[in-house]
Amino acid sequence: MPDRPPLVRIVRMTFHPGAVDDFIAHFDEVSPHIRAYPGCLHLELWRDARYPNICTTYSHWESRDALNAYRQSDLFEDAWQTAKSLFAARPVAQSYTPAREVSA
């Protein structure tokens, strides 16, 4: 397999205001399994400082293939079904590959 830079995945999700705590509890439950999924290198959950009903996941994947394998897994399907029921708007997902390495 050729050497590829890691893939960064950012997913911005807008929740019904009363559902954010439910989502965070759900994330706390499933995130250890996502982090242990083959190809997942890093996973964080962010909460918007201005709009507390908006959360963003920030993850690093070994490759697009690794992310796609996760997205086709039962783990993703179960986690996403729960999250989807809490959305107030359609999520926005973007993938990035590093363009430049950061140096100190």
Gaussian input, Z-matrix of N, CA and C with variables (Angstrom, degrees):
# hf/3-21g

backbone

0 1
 N
 C     1     B1
 C     2     B2     1     A1
 N     3     B3     2     A2     1     D1
 C     4     B4     3     A3     2     D2
 C     5     B5     4     A4     3     D3
 N     6     B6     5     A5     4     D4
 C     7     B7     6     A6     5     D5
 C     8     B8     7     A7     6     D6
 N     9     B9     8     A8     7     D7
 C    10    B10     9     A9     8     D8
 C    11    B11    10    A10     9     D9
 N    12    B12    11    A11    10    D10
 C    13    B13    12    A12    11    D11
 C    14    B14    13    A13    12    D12
 N    15    B15    14    A14    13    D13
 C    16    B16    15    A15    14    D14
 C    17    B17    16    A16    15    D15
 N    18    B18    17    A17    16    D16
 C    19    B19    18    A18    17    D17
 C    20    B20    19    A19    18    D18
 N    21    B21    20    A20    19    D19
 C    22    B22    21    A21    20    D20
 C    23    B23    22    A22    21    D21
 N    24    B24    23    A23    22    D22
 C    25    B25    24    A24    23    D23
 C    26    B26    25    A25    24    D24
 N    27    B27    26    A26    25    D25
 C    28    B28    27    A27    26    D26
 C    29    B29    28    A28    27    D27
 N    30    B30    29    A29    28    D28
 C    31    B31    30    A30    29    D29
 C    32    B32    31    A31    30    D30
 N    33    B33    32    A32    31    D31
 C    34    B34    33    A33    32    D32
 C    35    B35    34    A34    33    D33
 N    36    B36    35    A35    34    D34
 C    37    B37    36    A36    35    D35
 C    38    B38    37    A37    36    D36
 N    39    B39    38    A38    37    D37
 C    40    B40    39    A39    38    D38
 C    41    B41    40    A40    39    D39
 N    42    B42    41    A41    40    D40
 C    43    B43    42    A42    41    D41
 C    44    B44    43    A43    42    D42
 N    45    B45    44    A44    43    D43
 C    46    B46    45    A45    44    D44
 C    47    B47    46    A46    45    D45
 N    48    B48    47    A47    46    D46
 C    49    B49    48    A48    47    D47
 C    50    B50    49    A49    48    D48
 N    51    B51    50    A50    49    D49
 C    52    B52    51    A51    50    D50
 C    53    B53    52    A52    51    D51
 N    54    B54    53    A53    52    D52
 C    55    B55    54    A54    53    D53
 C    56    B56    55    A55    54    D54
 N    57    B57    56    A56    55    D55
 C    58    B58    57    A57    56    D56
 C    59    B59    58    A58    57    D57
 N    60    B60    59    A59    58    D58
 C    61    B61    60    A60    59    D59
 C    62    B62    61    A61    60    D60
 N    63    B63    62    A62    61    D61
 C    64    B64    63    A63    62    D62
 C    65    B65    64    A64    63    D63
 N    66    B66    65    A65    64    D64
 C    67    B67    66    A66    65    D65
 C    68    B68    67    A67    66    D66
 N    69    B69    68    A68    67    D67
 C    70    B70    69    A69    68    D68
 C    71    B71    70    A70    69    D69
 N    72    B72    71    A71    70    D70
 C    73    B73    72    A72    71    D71
 C    74    B74    73    A73    72    D72
 N    75    B75    74    A74    73    D73
 C    76    B76    75    A75    74    D74
 C    77    B77    76    A76    75    D75
 N    78    B78    77    A77    76    D76
 C    79    B79    78    A78    77    D77
 C    80    B80    79    A79    78    D78
 N    81    B81    80    A80    79    D79
 C    82    B82    81    A81    80    D80
 C    83    B83    82    A82    81    D81
 N    84    B84    83    A83    82    D82
 C    85    B85    84    A84    83    D83
 C    86    B86    85    A85    84    D84
 N    87    B87    86    A86    85    D85
 C    88    B88    87    A87    86    D86
 C    89    B89    88    A88    87    D87
 N    90    B90    89    A89    88    D88
 C    91    B91    90    A90    89    D89
 C    92    B92    91    A91    90    D90
 N    93    B93    92    A92    91    D91
 C    94    B94    93    A93    92    D92
 C    95    B95    94    A94    93    D93
 N    96    B96    95    A95    94    D94
 C    97    B97    96    A96    95    D95
 C    98    B98    97    A97    96    D96
 N    99    B99    98    A98    97    D97
 C   100   B100    99    A99    98    D98
 C   101   B101   100   A100    99    D99
 N   102   B102   101   A101   100   D100
 C   103   B103   102   A102   101   D101
 C   104   B104   103   A103   102   D102
 N   105   B105   104   A104   103   D103
 C   106   B106   105   A105   104   D104
 C   107   B107   106   A106   105   D105
 N   108   B108   107   A107   106   D106
 C   109   B109   108   A108   107   D107
 C   110   B110   109   A109   108   D108
 N   111   B111   110   A110   109   D109
 C   112   B112   111   A111   110   D110
 C   113   B113   112   A112   111   D111
 N   114   B114   113   A113   112   D112
 C   115   B115   114   A114   113   D113
 C   116   B116   115   A115   114   D114
 N   117   B117   116   A116   115   D115
 C   118   B118   117   A117   116   D116
 C   119   B119   118   A118   117   D117
 N   120   B120   119   A119   118   D118
 C   121   B121   120   A120   119   D119
 C   122   B122   121   A121   120   D120
 N   123   B123   122   A122   121   D121
 C   124   B124   123   A123   122   D122
 C   125   B125   124   A124   123   D123
 N   126   B126   125   A125   124   D124
 C   127   B127   126   A126   125   D125
 C   128   B128   127   A127   126   D126
 N   129   B129   128   A128   127   D127
 C   130   B130   129   A129   128   D128
 C   131   B131   130   A130   129   D129
 N   132   B132   131   A131   130   D130
 C   133   B133   132   A132   131   D131
 C   134   B134   133   A133   132   D132
 N   135   B135   134   A134   133   D133
 C   136   B136   135   A135   134   D134
 C   137   B137   136   A136   135   D135
 N   138   B138   137   A137   136   D136
 C   139   B139   138   A138   137   D137
 C   140   B140   139   A139   138   D138
 N   141   B141   140   A140   139   D139
 C   142   B142   141   A141   140   D140
 C   143   B143   142   A142   141   D141
 N   144   B144   143   A143   142   D142
 C   145   B145   144   A144   143   D143
 C   146   B146   145   A145   144   D144
 N   147   B147   146   A146   145   D145
 C   148   B148   147   A147   146   D146
 C   149   B149   148   A148   147   D147
 N   150   B150   149   A149   148   D148
 C   151   B151   150   A150   149   D149
 C   152   B152   151   A151   150   D150
 N   153   B153   152   A152   151   D151
 C   154   B154   153   A153   152   D152
 C   155   B155   154   A154   153   D153
 N   156   B156   155   A155   154   D154
 C   157   B157   156   A156   155   D155
 C   158   B158   157   A157   156   D156
 N   159   B159   158   A158   157   D157
 C   160   B160   159   A159   158   D158
 C   161   B161   160   A160   159   D159
 N   162   B162   161   A161   160   D160
 C   163   B163   162   A162   161   D161
 C   164   B164   163   A163   162   D162
 N   165   B165   164   A164   163   D163
 C   166   B166   165   A165   164   D164
 C   167   B167   166   A166   165   D165
 N   168   B168   167   A167   166   D166
 C   169   B169   168   A168   167   D167
 C   170   B170   169   A169   168   D168
 N   171   B171   170   A170   169   D169
 C   172   B172   171   A171   170   D170
 C   173   B173   172   A172   171   D171
 N   174   B174   173   A173   172   D172
 C   175   B175   174   A174   173   D173
 C   176   B176   175   A175   174   D174
 N   177   B177   176   A176   175   D175
 C   178   B178   177   A177   176   D176
 C   179   B179   178   A178   177   D177
 N   180   B180   179   A179   178   D178
 C   181   B181   180   A180   179   D179
 C   182   B182   181   A181   180   D180
 N   183   B183   182   A182   181   D181
 C   184   B184   183   A183   182   D182
 C   185   B185   184   A184   183   D183
 N   186   B186   185   A185   184   D184
 C   187   B187   186   A186   185   D185
 C   188   B188   187   A187   186   D186
 N   189   B189   188   A188   187   D187
 C   190   B190   189   A189   188   D188
 C   191   B191   190   A190   189   D189
 N   192   B192   191   A191   190   D190
 C   193   B193   192   A192   191   D191
 C   194   B194   193   A193   192   D192
 N   195   B195   194   A194   193   D193
 C   196   B196   195   A195   194   D194
 C   197   B197   196   A196   195   D195
 N   198   B198   197   A197   196   D196
 C   199   B199   198   A198   197   D197
 C   200   B200   199   A199   198   D198
 N   201   B201   200   A200   199   D199
 C   202   B202   201   A201   200   D200
 C   203   B203   202   A202   201   D201
 N   204   B204   203   A203   202   D202
 C   205   B205   204   A204   203   D203
 C   206   B206   205   A205   204   D204
 N   207   B207   206   A206   205   D205
 C   208   B208   207   A207   206   D206
 C   209   B209   208   A208   207   D207
 N   210   B210   209   A209   208   D208
 C   211   B211   210   A210   209   D209
 C   212   B212   211   A211   210   D210
 N   213   B213   212   A212   211   D211
 C   214   B214   213   A213   212   D212
 C   215   B215   214   A214   213   D213
 N   216   B216   215   A215   214   D214
 C   217   B217   216   A216   215   D215
 C   218   B218   217   A217   216   D216
 N   219   B219   218   A218   217   D217
 C   220   B220   219   A219   218   D218
 C   221   B221   220   A220   219   D219
 N   222   B222   221   A221   220   D220
 C   223   B223   222   A222   221   D221
 C   224   B224   223   A223   222   D222
 N   225   B225   224   A224   223   D223
 C   226   B226   225   A225   224   D224
 C   227   B227   226   A226   225   D225
 N   228   B228   227   A227   226   D226
 C   229   B229   228   A228   227   D227
 C   230   B230   229   A229   228   D228
 N   231   B231   230   A230   229   D229
 C   232   B232   231   A231   230   D230
 C   233   B233   232   A232   231   D231
 N   234   B234   233   A233   232   D232
 C   235   B235   234   A234   233   D233
 C   236   B236   235   A235   234   D234
 N   237   B237   236   A236   235   D235
 C   238   B238   237   A237   236   D236
 C   239   B239   238   A238   237   D237
 N   240   B240   239   A239   238   D238
 C   241   B241   240   A240   239   D239
 C   242   B242   241   A241   240   D240
 N   243   B243   242   A242   241   D241
 C   244   B244   243   A243   242   D242
 C   245   B245   244   A244   243   D243
 N   246   B246   245   A245   244   D244
 C   247   B247   246   A246   245   D245
 C   248   B248   247   A247   246   D246
 N   249   B249   248   A248   247   D247
 C   250   B250   249   A249   248   D248
 C   251   B251   250   A250   249   D249
 N   252   B252   251   A251   250   D250
 C   253   B253   252   A252   251   D251
 C   254   B254   253   A253   252   D252
 N   255   B255   254   A254   253   D253
 C   256   B256   255   A255   254   D254
 C   257   B257   256   A256   255   D255
 N   258   B258   257   A257   256   D256
 C   259   B259   258   A258   257   D257
 C   260   B260   259   A259   258   D258
 N   261   B261   260   A260   259   D259
 C   262   B262   261   A261   260   D260
 C   263   B263   262   A262   261   D261
 N   264   B264   263   A263   262   D262
 C   265   B265   264   A264   263   D263
 C   266   B266   265   A265   264   D264
 N   267   B267   266   A266   265   D265
 C   268   B268   267   A267   266   D266
 C   269   B269   268   A268   267   D267
 N   270   B270   269   A269   268   D268
 C   271   B271   270   A270   269   D269
 C   272   B272   271   A271   270   D270
 N   273   B273   272   A272   271   D271
 C   274   B274   273   A273   272   D272
 C   275   B275   274   A274   273   D273
 N   276   B276   275   A275   274   D274
 C   277   B277   276   A276   275   D275
 C   278   B278   277   A277   276   D276
 N   279   B279   278   A278   277   D277
 C   280   B280   279   A279   278   D278
 C   281   B281   280   A280   279   D279
 N   282   B282   281   A281   280   D280
 C   283   B283   282   A282   281   D281
 C   284   B284   283   A283   282   D282
 N   285   B285   284   A284   283   D283
 C   286   B286   285   A285   284   D284
 C   287   B287   286   A286   285   D285
 N   288   B288   287   A287   286   D286
 C   289   B289   288   A288   287   D287
 C   290   B290   289   A289   288   D288
 N   291   B291   290   A290   289   D289
 C   292   B292   291   A291   290   D290
 C   293   B293   292   A292   291   D291
 N   294   B294   293   A293   292   D292
 C   295   B295   294   A294   293   D293
 C   296   B296   295   A295   294   D294
 N   297   B297   296   A296   295   D295
 C   298   B298   297   A297   296   D296
 C   299   B299   298   A298   297   D297
 N   300   B300   299   A299   298   D298
 C   301   B301   300   A300   299   D299
 C   302   B302   301   A301   300   D300
 N   303   B303   302   A302   301   D301
 C   304   B304   303   A303   302   D302
 C   305   B305   304   A304   303   D303
 N   306   B306   305   A305   304   D304
 C   307   B307   306   A306   305   D305
 C   308   B308   307   A307   306   D306
 N   309   B309   308   A308   307   D307
 C   310   B310   309   A309   308   D308
 C   311   B311   310   A310   309   D309

   B1=1.4589
   B2=1.5289
   B3=1.3263
   B4=1.4624
   B5=1.5194
   B6=1.3213
   B7=1.4635
   B8=1.5241
   B9=1.3121
   B10=1.4559
   B11=1.5149
   B12=1.3120
   B13=1.4619
   B14=1.5270
   B15=1.3120
   B16=1.4634
   B17=1.5239
   B18=1.2992
   B19=1.4538
   B20=1.5237
   B21=1.3058
   B22=1.4639
   B23=1.5171
   B24=1.3218
   B25=1.4696
   B26=1.5172
   B27=1.3273
   B28=1.4578
   B29=1.5260
   B30=1.3219
   B31=1.4604
   B32=1.5264
   B33=1.3348
   B34=1.4698
   B35=1.5206
   B36=1.3374
   B37=1.4578
   B38=1.5239
   B39=1.3281
   B40=1.4587
   B41=1.5223
   B42=1.3120
   B43=1.4586
   B44=1.5215
   B45=1.3198
   B46=1.4565
   B47=1.5224
   B48=1.3474
   B49=1.4742
   B50=1.5255
   B51=1.3062
   B52=1.4608
   B53=1.5158
   B54=1.3369
   B55=1.4651
   B56=1.5228
   B57=1.3228
   B58=1.4610
   B59=1.5241
   B60=1.3219
   B61=1.4681
   B62=1.5243
   B63=1.3356
   B64=1.4701
   B65=1.5233
   B66=1.3404
   B67=1.4597
   B68=1.5261
   B69=1.3135
   B70=1.4712
   B71=1.5282
   B72=1.3278
   B73=1.4671
   B74=1.5361
   B75=1.3138
   B76=1.4699
   B77=1.5261
   B78=1.3294
   B79=1.4695
   B80=1.5279
   B81=1.3229
   B82=1.4658
   B83=1.5263
   B84=1.3229
   B85=1.4634
   B86=1.5384
   B87=1.3268
   B88=1.4741
   B89=1.5228
   B90=1.3342
   B91=1.4703
   B92=1.5249
   B93=1.3371
   B94=1.4747
   B95=1.5373
   B96=1.3287
   B97=1.4699
   B98=1.5307
   B99=1.3380
   B100=1.4656
   B101=1.5270
   B102=1.3306
   B103=1.4771
   B104=1.5254
   B105=1.3401
   B106=1.4638
   B107=1.5291
   B108=1.3147
   B109=1.4575
   B110=1.5303
   B111=1.3346
   B112=1.4671
   B113=1.5333
   B114=1.3147
   B115=1.4484
   B116=1.5125
   B117=1.3406
   B118=1.4595
   B119=1.5229
   B120=1.3257
   B121=1.4601
   B122=1.5276
   B123=1.3387
   B124=1.4736
   B125=1.5224
   B126=1.3416
   B127=1.4639
   B128=1.5181
   B129=1.3343
   B130=1.4630
   B131=1.5214
   B132=1.3189
   B133=1.4571
   B134=1.5155
   B135=1.3339
   B136=1.4576
   B137=1.5214
   B138=1.3309
   B139=1.4639
   B140=1.5229
   B141=1.3192
   B142=1.4575
   B143=1.5230
   B144=1.3348
   B145=1.4667
   B146=1.5231
   B147=1.3173
   B148=1.4591
   B149=1.5234
   B150=1.3290
   B151=1.4635
   B152=1.5270
   B153=1.3224
   B154=1.4670
   B155=1.5268
   B156=1.3225
   B157=1.4640
   B158=1.5378
   B159=1.3527
   B160=1.4684
   B161=1.5274
   B162=1.3154
   B163=1.4679
   B164=1.5262
   B165=1.3178
   B166=1.4549
   B167=1.5220
   B168=1.3138
   B169=1.4577
   B170=1.5214
   B171=1.3120
   B172=1.4605
   B173=1.5160
   B174=1.3354
   B175=1.4614
   B176=1.5190
   B177=1.3385
   B178=1.4652
   B179=1.5185
   B180=1.3243
   B181=1.4575
   B182=1.5178
   B183=1.3091
   B184=1.4632
   B185=1.5207
   B186=1.3239
   B187=1.4653
   B188=1.5254
   B189=1.3132
   B190=1.4721
   B191=1.5344
   B192=1.3325
   B193=1.4660
   B194=1.5293
   B195=1.3183
   B196=1.4672
   B197=1.5340
   B198=1.3298
   B199=1.4657
   B200=1.5228
   B201=1.3267
   B202=1.4622
   B203=1.5222
   B204=1.3287
   B205=1.4675
   B206=1.5287
   B207=1.3273
   B208=1.4662
   B209=1.5319
   B210=1.3263
   B211=1.4661
   B212=1.5251
   B213=1.3240
   B214=1.4654
   B215=1.5275
   B216=1.3273
   B217=1.4699
   B218=1.5242
   B219=1.3209
   B220=1.4628
   B221=1.5272
   B222=1.3296
   B223=1.4639
   B224=1.5285
   B225=1.3400
   B226=1.4633
   B227=1.5193
   B228=1.3114
   B229=1.4660
   B230=1.5238
   B231=1.3199
   B232=1.4701
   B233=1.5273
   B234=1.3223
   B235=1.4662
   B236=1.5219
   B237=1.3220
   B238=1.4638
   B239=1.5191
   B240=1.3190
   B241=1.4720
   B242=1.5241
   B243=1.3198
   B244=1.4679
   B245=1.5241
   B246=1.3257
   B247=1.4695
   B248=1.5304
   B249=1.3323
   B250=1.4618
   B251=1.5201
   B252=1.3112
   B253=1.4713
   B254=1.5312
   B255=1.3287
   B256=1.4640
   B257=1.5267
   B258=1.3389
   B259=1.4678
   B260=1.5239
   B261=1.3331
   B262=1.4669
   B263=1.5272
   B264=1.3192
   B265=1.4670
   B266=1.5174
   B267=1.2962
   B268=1.4595
   B269=1.5337
   B270=1.3320
   B271=1.4656
   B272=1.5290
   B273=1.3215
   B274=1.4605
   B275=1.5291
   B276=1.3296
   B277=1.4665
   B278=1.5143
   B279=1.3296
   B280=1.4513
   B281=1.5194
   B282=1.3262
   B283=1.4596
   B284=1.5173
   B285=1.3260
   B286=1.4571
   B287=1.5202
   B288=1.3146
   B289=1.4521
   B290=1.5218
   B291=1.3286
   B292=1.4690
   B293=1.5281
   B294=1.3432
   B295=1.4481
   B296=1.5277
   B297=1.3144
   B298=1.4603
   B299=1.5197
   B300=1.3059
   B301=1.4616
   B302=1.5243
   B303=1.3195
   B304=1.4621
   B305=1.5221
   B306=1.3146
   B307=1.4628
   B308=1.5188
   B309=1.3073
   B310=1.4723
   B311=1.5042
   A1=108.97
   A2=118.86
   A3=120.47
   A4=111.32
   A5=114.40
   A6=120.67
   A7=108.38
   A8=117.40
   A9=121.73
   A10=108.96
   A11=117.46
   A12=118.21
   A13=109.05
   A14=117.22
   A15=118.73
   A16=110.21
   A17=114.96
   A18=122.19
   A19=108.26
   A20=116.21
   A21=121.30
   A22=107.06
   A23=116.12
   A24=121.98
   A25=108.17
   A26=115.84
   A27=122.54
   A28=107.27
   A29=116.03
   A30=121.10
   A31=108.39
   A32=115.36
   A33=122.39
   A34=108.43
   A35=115.82
   A36=121.48
   A37=109.71
   A38=115.87
   A39=122.15
   A40=107.39
   A41=115.71
   A42=121.70
   A43=111.16
   A44=115.00
   A45=119.02
   A46=105.86
   A47=118.55
   A48=120.23
   A49=114.45
   A50=118.63
   A51=120.45
   A52=114.43
   A53=117.73
   A54=121.23
   A55=114.01
   A56=117.76
   A57=120.27
   A58=111.55
   A59=117.62
   A60=119.85
   A61=111.20
   A62=117.29
   A63=120.53
   A64=110.33
   A65=116.40
   A66=118.96
   A67=111.00
   A68=117.22
   A69=120.21
   A70=110.25
   A71=117.16
   A72=120.15
   A73=110.04
   A74=116.59
   A75=121.03
   A76=110.41
   A77=117.01
   A78=121.12
   A79=110.13
   A80=116.96
   A81=120.28
   A82=111.83
   A83=115.74
   A84=120.81
   A85=111.96
   A86=116.44
   A87=118.96
   A88=114.48
   A89=117.86
   A90=119.47
   A91=114.34
   A92=120.65
   A93=117.50
   A94=112.49
   A95=116.74
   A96=120.76
   A97=110.86
   A98=115.72
   A99=119.48
   A100=109.45
   A101=116.20
   A102=119.55
   A103=111.74
   A104=117.01
   A105=121.43
   A106=112.31
   A107=117.46
   A108=120.46
   A109=109.14
   A110=117.95
   A111=120.04
   A112=111.58
   A113=115.46
   A114=120.92
   A115=115.04
   A116=117.88
   A117=120.12
   A118=108.54
   A119=115.56
   A120=121.08
   A121=112.74
   A122=116.56
   A123=120.39
   A124=108.32
   A125=116.45
   A126=121.48
   A127=109.01
   A128=115.60
   A129=122.43
   A130=108.79
   A131=115.70
   A132=122.40
   A133=107.36
   A134=115.83
   A135=121.88
   A136=108.71
   A137=115.56
   A138=121.31
   A139=107.32
   A140=116.44
   A141=121.36
   A142=110.44
   A143=116.65
   A144=121.96
   A145=112.00
   A146=116.68
   A147=119.68
   A148=112.97
   A149=116.47
   A150=122.47
   A151=108.79
   A152=118.11
   A153=120.80
   A154=115.47
   A155=117.99
   A156=119.38
   A157=111.67
   A158=116.09
   A159=120.84
   A160=108.76
   A161=114.98
   A162=121.62
   A163=108.12
   A164=115.14
   A165=121.26
   A166=108.91
   A167=115.74
   A168=119.11
   A169=107.78
   A170=114.36
   A171=123.19
   A172=105.67
   A173=116.42
   A174=119.21
   A175=111.02
   A176=114.48
   A177=122.77
   A178=107.09
   A179=115.18
   A180=122.00
   A181=109.30
   A182=116.35
   A183=120.99
   A184=111.22
   A185=116.85
   A186=121.14
   A187=109.28
   A188=115.10
   A189=120.36
   A190=109.83
   A191=116.14
   A192=119.66
   A193=111.23
   A194=117.11
   A195=120.34
   A196=110.31
   A197=116.73
   A198=119.89
   A199=110.27
   A200=116.89
   A201=119.80
   A202=111.91
   A203=117.58
   A204=120.51
   A205=109.91
   A206=116.76
   A207=120.42
   A208=110.43
   A209=117.25
   A210=121.15
   A211=112.31
   A212=117.41
   A213=121.39
   A214=111.91
   A215=116.84
   A216=120.89
   A217=112.11
   A218=115.11
   A219=121.09
   A220=110.74
   A221=116.60
   A222=120.87
   A223=110.00
   A224=117.29
   A225=120.61
   A226=110.70
   A227=117.23
   A228=121.30
   A229=111.27
   A230=116.97
   A231=120.78
   A232=111.31
   A233=116.78
   A234=120.57
   A235=110.84
   A236=116.88
   A237=121.06
   A238=111.20
   A239=118.20
   A240=120.68
   A241=110.81
   A242=116.40
   A243=120.10
   A244=110.31
   A245=117.09
   A246=120.60
   A247=110.68
   A248=117.22
   A249=121.60
   A250=112.61
   A251=116.34
   A252=119.76
   A253=111.97
   A254=117.58
   A255=122.46
   A256=113.09
   A257=117.59
   A258=121.56
   A259=111.96
   A260=115.04
   A261=121.99
   A262=109.97
   A263=117.77
   A264=123.40
   A265=107.90
   A266=114.79
   A267=120.57
   A268=110.11
   A269=118.41
   A270=120.04
   A271=111.19
   A272=114.67
   A273=121.20
   A274=107.21
   A275=116.10
   A276=121.42
   A277=109.70
   A278=115.04
   A279=121.13
   A280=108.82
   A281=115.32
   A282=121.75
   A283=109.03
   A284=115.25
   A285=121.63
   A286=109.69
   A287=114.95
   A288=120.81
   A289=106.36
   A290=117.60
   A291=119.69
   A292=110.79
   A293=115.98
   A294=121.30
   A295=111.26
   A296=115.42
   A297=121.57
   A298=108.56
   A299=115.59
   A300=121.18
   A301=108.64
   A302=116.12
   A303=120.72
   A304=108.51
   A305=116.59
   A306=119.02
   A307=108.89
   A308=115.15
   A309=120.66
   A310=112.01
   D1=130.48
   D2=-178.19
   D3=-67.27
   D4=152.94
   D5=177.17
   D6=-69.16
   D7=127.01
   D8=178.14
   D9=-128.31
   D10=148.86
   D11=174.37
   D12=-68.76
   D13=156.60
   D14=178.38
   D15=-65.81
   D16=155.39
   D17=177.15
   D18=-99.26
   D19=132.57
   D20=176.03
   D21=-104.32
   D22=128.83
   D23=-178.85
   D24=-118.30
   D25=127.92
   D26=179.05
   D27=-124.27
   D28=123.56
   D29=-179.77
   D30=-125.14
   D31=115.72
   D32=-179.78
   D33=-97.37
   D34=124.72
   D35=-175.38
   D36=-125.44
   D37=131.48
   D38=176.95
   D39=-105.90
   D40=124.17
   D41=-176.32
   D42=-109.04
   D43=157.54
   D44=168.33
   D45=-60.20
   D46=137.07
   D47=-174.73
   D48=-51.22
   D49=-38.26
   D50=-179.63
   D51=-78.66
   D52=-3.59
   D53=-174.83
   D54=-103.14
   D55=-5.99
   D56=-174.97
   D57=-61.92
   D58=-45.81
   D59=179.87
   D60=-62.03
   D61=-35.72
   D62=176.49
   D63=-63.94
   D64=-41.69
   D65=178.97
   D66=-65.28
   D67=-44.35
   D68=-178.80
   D69=-61.58
   D70=-40.99
   D71=176.83
   D72=-63.19
   D73=-41.03
   D74=177.53
   D75=-63.42
   D76=-44.38
   D77=178.18
   D78=-59.51
   D79=-44.38
   D80=179.48
   D81=-59.21
   D82=-32.11
   D83=-179.42
   D84=-76.23
   D85=-42.75
   D86=-174.20
   D87=-92.29
   D88=-20.94
   D89=-173.94
   D90=-59.58
   D91=-37.43
   D92=177.46
   D93=-61.41
   D94=-32.89
   D95=179.14
   D96=-73.08
   D97=-37.71
   D98=177.48
   D99=-66.28
   D100=-45.46
   D101=179.83
   D102=-60.47
   D103=-30.44
   D104=-179.57
   D105=-85.41
   D106=-6.56
   D107=-178.02
   D108=-67.62
   D109=138.81
   D110=-179.94
   D111=-55.09
   D112=127.79
   D113=177.91
   D114=97.28
   D115=-15.83
   D116=176.68
   D117=-81.57
   D118=122.23
   D119=-178.11
   D120=-102.00
   D121=-22.52
   D122=-174.59
   D123=-166.71
   D124=144.86
   D125=176.80
   D126=-150.02
   D127=129.58
   D128=175.92
   D129=-132.80
   D130=156.98
   D131=171.21
   D132=-119.90
   D133=127.63
   D134=177.67
   D135=-112.95
   D136=151.16
   D137=174.97
   D138=-122.11
   D139=130.75
   D140=-176.91
   D141=-60.54
   D142=132.14
   D143=-177.22
   D144=-69.60
   D145=-27.83
   D146=-177.49
   D147=-98.22
   D148=-35.93
   D149=-178.13
   D150=-119.64
   D151=91.81
   D152=-171.92
   D153=-66.94
   D154=-6.79
   D155=176.27
   D156=-92.32
   D157=6.89
   D158=176.35
   D159=-110.93
   D160=126.19
   D161=177.14
   D162=-124.45
   D163=153.09
   D164=-179.61
   D165=-134.00
   D166=133.51
   D167=170.44
   D168=-96.03
   D169=141.40
   D170=179.97
   D171=-128.09
   D172=115.89
   D173=-176.84
   D174=-136.60
   D175=153.96
   D176=175.57
   D177=-114.90
   D178=136.90
   D179=179.62
   D180=-127.60
   D181=148.69
   D182=179.62
   D183=-59.53
   D184=-33.51
   D185=-176.51
   D186=-165.85
   D187=168.85
   D188=174.37
   D189=-62.15
   D190=-37.27
   D191=178.63
   D192=-61.77
   D193=-39.92
   D194=179.00
   D195=-64.84
   D196=-43.73
   D197=177.56
   D198=-62.35
   D199=-44.51
   D200=-179.41
   D201=-63.92
   D202=-36.59
   D203=176.90
   D204=-62.85
   D205=-43.69
   D206=176.71
   D207=-61.57
   D208=-44.60
   D209=-177.12
   D210=-66.08
   D211=-16.89
   D212=177.72
   D213=-100.62
   D214=5.45
   D215=-176.18
   D216=-88.47
   D217=161.57
   D218=174.24
   D219=-63.63
   D220=-35.24
   D221=178.83
   D222=-58.01
   D223=-49.62
   D224=178.68
   D225=-62.56
   D226=-47.17
   D227=-177.60
   D228=-56.39
   D229=-46.74
   D230=179.64
   D231=-65.77
   D232=-45.33
   D233=-178.76
   D234=-65.10
   D235=-42.62
   D236=-176.79
   D237=-69.47
   D238=-37.80
   D239=179.17
   D240=-59.85
   D241=-42.18
   D242=178.51
   D243=-66.14
   D244=-46.38
   D245=-178.72
   D246=-63.22
   D247=-44.22
   D248=-177.53
   D249=-55.22
   D250=-35.49
   D251=-177.66
   D252=-68.37
   D253=-13.08
   D254=-176.66
   D255=-103.64
   D256=-5.63
   D257=-175.00
   D258=-71.19
   D259=141.18
   D260=171.17
   D261=-100.22
   D262=-16.84
   D263=179.52
   D264=-149.10
   D265=163.85
   D266=179.58
   D267=-66.46
   D268=134.05
   D269=178.64
   D270=-70.38
   D271=158.08
   D272=178.36
   D273=-121.06
   D274=119.65
   D275=-178.64
   D276=-116.74
   D277=137.61
   D278=177.43
   D279=-138.71
   D280=146.07
   D281=176.82
   D282=-118.71
   D283=143.50
   D284=-178.18
   D285=-134.94
   D286=151.40
   D287=166.94
   D288=-119.31
   D289=144.64
   D290=-178.31
   D291=-60.75
   D292=134.42
   D293=176.75
   D294=-93.76
   D295=-30.81
   D296=179.10
   D297=-144.01
   D298=145.21
   D299=175.45
   D300=-81.67
   D301=138.96
   D302=177.63
   D303=-82.64
   D304=131.97
   D305=177.58
   D306=-116.81
   D307=152.53
   D308=-176.74
   D309=-76.22

